[in-house]
Amino acid sequence: MVTVQPAAAERESAAPAEVEESRDLLDIDELTAVERWQIRFVRRTFESAALHRIIRVFQRHFSANWIDVSTRNLLHVHGVERLPRFDRGSSTILVSNHRSFFDLYAVSSVIVKRGLGQRLMFPVRAQFFYDSPLGLAVNGAMSFFAMYPPVFRDRNRVALNRASVDEVIRLLRDGGAFVGLHPEGKRNKSDDPYTLLPARPGVGRIIQATRGRATVIPVFVNGLGNDIVRQVAGNYLKNGAPVTIVFGEPIAFGDLLDGPPSTALHQRISEHALDAVRALGEEERPIRAKLPPL
């Protein structure tokens, strides 16, 4: 494990952020009728014990399997021996770099095939997935509603994003959740997969708020594209780019999580998590160099 011990001066320099009362996502007026209905629909699958159990089974036996058969010919996985045992009643945060729309799907499939029984959850952009009935259908068909809660990119809807973060925190604290997050905050479109975007504080806020409740695991992914048809065809034809996944040991944050909540502290927590991902990228580089060319 990697442990960080921030200097006292750094801890004192981070002014506490104003503590805002948590707001329920469904209580915010800015939601459209379609968004509200779809959020309520997916949330009910968490609230009903029977539906929650059924969703976990479908994610484990159907979603993970179709992703596995769609990637296995290209996949090179390292570091699985570093993964902890997954208790179904505990929660896990997976922090990953973000190159493809499908990063977290490929990674979660690998973990599910190794015994993960927690329910998968990946925050997703609200556009299409929560403002259109077709988005709900795709969410259900592809991931059995793993794409939750929605993230709103419109800066005029900041209150909705805060409530979505609170929703993630609540579900992690309840136990039994596996949440995939990207500290970079958005997809990295540069040509260099090893140069990561700056960390954003949102992931740090989630990690601090769930300390003691969730294990944080870093992973580095490289090689996935963004065209699902081309990606799957490359797997079956065995002529696609190799996909490498490198897992790290659970991240230890030392006393970094003990400071009063603030944007500055959350930024440092996110940076620490992203540093662990970056280190795995350097580990992946020579692994990838040894793979046979296409």
N, C-alpha and C positions, 0 to 999 in steps of 0.2 A: 504493500500500500504506500501511497505517496502522502506525506503529512506536511501541512503548511503551518507555520507559526508566524503570524503577522507581527510586525513590530508594534510596540505600545503606541508610538507616535502616530502610526497609521490608524490604529484603532480609535485614537482620540480625535483624529482629524475628520472622521466620517460623522457628519452631523446627522442625528436621527431624522428619518423622514416622518412626515406627519402620519399618524396612525389613522387610516381610513377604515370606517366600519365596512365589513364585508357586505356586499350586496348580492342578492340572488339574481342570477342572469335573467330569469323570467319576470322579475319585478321592474325591469328597465323599459321605459316607454319607447326607446328608439328601435326596438325590434319590430320588424314587419310581421304581419299575420302569419306568413309562410314560415319565417324564421322561428317564430314563437312556437308554432305547432310542431315543427320538426325537432326543435330542442326538447320540447316536452315529451315527444314520442321516444327519443333515444334515452332521455333521462329515466323514463319509466322502466326501461330494460335493466337499469341498475337498481331501481327501487323494489322491483318484484324479485323475490328470491328464486322463483321458478324460472322466470325469463333470464335472469342473470346467469343461472346455472346452464341453461340451454345455450345461451350465447357463448359462454366459455367453451362448451363442448364443440360447437360449430367452428369457432375460431381455431381450436386445437386440431380438429380432425378434417376440416374442409379447407379453410383459408390457408393454414400452414402447409397442407399437402399440395395444393395447386401452385403455391409459390415455390415449393421445393422442386416439383417436377419441371417448373418453368425456368429454374436457375441452376440445377444441380450439375449440368455438364460444363458450366463455366466457373463454378464456385470453388474458391480456395479459402478455407477457414483455418485460422490460427488463434491460439489462446483460449480455447474452450476449457482447458484445465484450470484456468484462473476464475471461471465463473463460480459463484457461491451456490449452495443449495437453495432452491426457491421454495419457500413456505407459502402455500396457497393463501394463508391468512395474512401474510405480510405484504408489503408493497415494494416496488422496484422502479427506479428512474434510470432510464438508459439515455446517456448523452452521446451524440454522434455528430460527426461532420455532415454537411448537407450538400451533396453534389447532384442528387437525382430525386425525382418524386418518389422513387421506390426504395430508398435507402432503408427505412425502418421496416418495410415489409420483408425485405430479404433477411435482415438481421433478426427480426422477431421469429421468422420461420425457423431459423437455425436454433434459436433458444427453445422454442416450443417443442421441436423435435427431440430436445434433450430434457424434456420433462416439466417445462413451465406450465403451471396450472392457473396462474393469475390472469385476470382479464386484460386484454390488450386495449390500449387507448392512445391515440395519436392526435393531438390538436391539429386542426386542418383549417384552411382558409374558408371563410363563410361563403364567399362567392362561388356559385354553382352548387356546392355541397349542402348549403343550408338555405339558399334563396330560391331553390328550384326543386319541385317534386322529383325530377330525374336525378338530382344530386343525392337525395335520400335513397333512391333505388340503387344507385351505383355504390353508395356507402354500404348498404346492406348486402348486395351481391358480392362485392369485392372483399369486404373485411368484416362482415357481420357487425357493423356499427362500431368498428374500432376508431373511425374518424370522428373524434369528439374530444373536447367541445370545439365550437367554431372560433376562429380568430378573425377579427375584423380589421381590414387594412385601411379603412377610411379613418383619417385622423380626427374627424368629427365624432367618431364613435369610440373614443378612448374608454369611456365608462364600461362599455361592453367587454372590451379586452380585459380590464381589471376584474370584472365579474367572471370571465372565463378562466383566468388564472386562479381565482378563488375556488372555482368549481374543480379544477385539477387538484388543488391542495386538499379540498374536502374529500375527494374520492381516494386520494393517496392515504389520508389519515384514517379513513374508514377501513383500509386494509384490502388486500386481494387485487390491487391494481398494478399493472405494468404500463408505465407511461414513457413513450419515446419523445425526446426533446432535442432540439438543435440550439445549442448556445449561440450560434452565429445569427439566429433569428430569421434568416432567409437563405435561399439557395445560392451557392457560390458558383457563378457562371464563368469564372476565369479558366484559363487553359492549364493552370498549375494546381493540381489537387492537393498539394502539400502546403500551399500558402492559404491559410484559413482567414475568413473574414473576422473582424473584431467581435468579441463577445458582447451580448446584450444582457441587461440586468434581470430580465424576466425569469430566466432559468434559475438564477441565484436566489430570487425571492421564493420560488417553489422549493428549492433545496433547503433553504434555511427554515421555512415554515413547516417542513416535514421531517426535520432532524429527529433521529431516533425512531422514526416510523418507516423510512424508506431507505433502501440501499442504493447507492449511486454507482452505476457501472459505465465505464467509457468504452467506446468502440470506434474504429476507423474503417470506413468503407470506400472502395475505389473500383471503378470500372463499369458501374451501372449507367445506362443511358436514360433518356426521358421519353423515348418512343416505345411504348409497351409492345406493339406488334413486332418491331424490329428486334427488341430485346428478347422476346420469346422465340422468334424465328432463329436468332443467333444461337440460342441455347440448343434448340432441336437439331439445327444443321451443324452445330459444333464449330461454327466459324465466327462466333461473336467474341468481343473483348473479354478477357478473363476478369472475373469479379472477385476481389480479395476482401476478406473481413478479418480484422484483428481485434480481439477482445482484450481488455486490460483488467487488472484486479480492481475490486471495489475501491473507490476514491475515499481517502480519509482527509478531513478538512481541519483537523486539529481544533483549536479554539476559535477558528474563523467564524463558525456558526453561532458563537455565544454573544457577539456584539449586538447592540441595539439595531433593529431593522433600519436600513437607509438605502437609498439608491446606490451610493458609493460602495457600501458593503456588498450589496447584491451584485454589483458589477465585479467586485473582486472574487466573489464566489463563482460567478460564471466564468471568469478568466481562468481560475484554478481548474475548473472542470474542463475547459477547452484546452488548457495546457496538457492535461492527461490524454486527450484525444490527439493532440498534435504529436505527442511523444509516440503514440501508436502509429501515426503516419510515418514517422522516421523508421520505425520498426518494419513497417510494411514495404518501404521503398526497396530494400535489398531482396525481400521475398518476391516482389513483383519482377524485379530485374532478372531473376533466375527462371521465370516461367517461360515456356516455349513460345516463340512468336506465332502470330496467326498464320 
